[in-house]
């Protein structure tokens, strides 16, 4: 799945987060979703959705200890 806003603005934290949420909703793309959330947090460490959904991804991927960090 691609997102035009991420293609145009690869450092746009909200676009990365929204793409991550779309990928998260498709349970089979959790690693890609996690990558989006990590990239969004690297750009904007205070973006709460990126941290929250990143934790959800880690939990679904059974990486619980990482999710608690």
Protein Blocks (a to p, Z undefined) as FASTA:
>chain_A
ZZfklmmmmmlmklmmmmmmmmmmmmmlmmmmmmmmmmmmmmmmmlmklmmmmmmmmmmn
opmklmmZZ
